[in-house]
């Protein structure tokens, strides 16, 4: 019995340290069993947040291009890209009009109508209130083949509906085409015949 007491006294520190270590290990195991794992945030692909849809528009191009027609294009497409889609210019394109009046870097818009005149067609420069801002040329007549909708609506008796018909009926070879193609009636034609040109 004394021998046992002597052994306990001699090894009391190592035994105490071992006992404390066992208690700590056991406690850690218990805590880990009941601990709740932390939720990790979910990562989403960038395209699922921003979306990948592209806006498609329709533009009508006519006149001196290889393949006139209506084209489906991406939003913010430039006129230069549209002309390439249409096969490029024809050999008899009005090069003066292209160089002076056609802005190839301009963006097209949905439902827009673009007409490229042929060589020899009287186009002038698109005018607003009879004055060309680019060249400073005075012109009292509105060109039916190149005028934009707002210019056509300056003509007497021509509103949004008639101006849309005027644009859709292009190209015109003479003012009389307005009657032949039934774009306007005789009453309106009489009002505008001296204010228009081809």
Buried (B, 14 or more C-beta within 10 A) or exposed (E): EEEEEEEEEEEEEEEEEEEEEEEEEEEEEEEEEEEEEEEEEEEEEEEEEEEEEEEEBEBBBBBBBEEBEEBEBEEEBBBEBBBEBBEEBBEEBBEEBBEEBBEEEEBBEEEBBBBBBBEEBEBBBBBEEBEBEEEEEEBEBBBBBBBBBEBBBBBEEBEEEBBBBBBEBBBBEEBEBBBEBEBBEEEBBEBBEEBBBB
